[in-house]
Amino acid sequence: MAKAVGIGGIFLKAQDPKALKAWYVTHLGLPLADHGSIVFDGPESAGQTVFNHFPSNTDYFGDGPQQSMINFRVDDMDALLAQLADAGVRIDPKRDDYPFGKFAWIWDPEGNRIELWQPL
């Protein structure tokens, strides 16, 4: 049977796409491809990708009408959160630790809640 083998892309609407993309590149170190999209490619990007559904009334994505949330795998949660704090990024004080990794949450400049995950 033919099947999907991974996430090919995540596409979100933005009030100012260029500025928001620059924020992600600057603050999360996301790689910008020559054609202008953020692209993870090669062995550094290898790892688990989770696709899951939540109840429509979940508060896991934060307060408000946000319908989706991006989870980024990170290599050093504590160092990244320190960098983000120094840059004035809004950071949720909540942290979760599970047998499969550490979790933290931040917001981008347009108010989108983002989950950060450092796998063990």
Stockholm file with secondary structure:
# STOCKHOLM 1.0

chainA/1-120         MAKAVGIGGIFLKAQDPKALKAWYVTHLGLPLADHGSIVFDGPESAGQTVFNHFPSNTDYFGDGPQQSMINFRVDDMDALLAQLADAGVRIDPKRDDYPFGKFAWIWDPEGNRIELWQPL
#=GR chainA/1-120 SS CCCCCSCCCCCCCCSSHHHHHHHHHHHHCCCBCTTSSBCCCSGGGCSCCCCCCCCTTCCTTCSSSCCCCEEEECSCHHHHHHHHHHTTCCBCSCCEEETTEEEEEEECTTCCEEEEEEEC
#=GC SS_cons         CCCCCSCCCCCCCCSSHHHHHHHHHHHHCCCBCTTSSBCCCSGGGCSCCCCCCCCTTCCTTCSSSCCCCEEEECSCHHHHHHHHHHTTCCBCSCCEEETTEEEEEEECTTCCEEEEEEEC
//
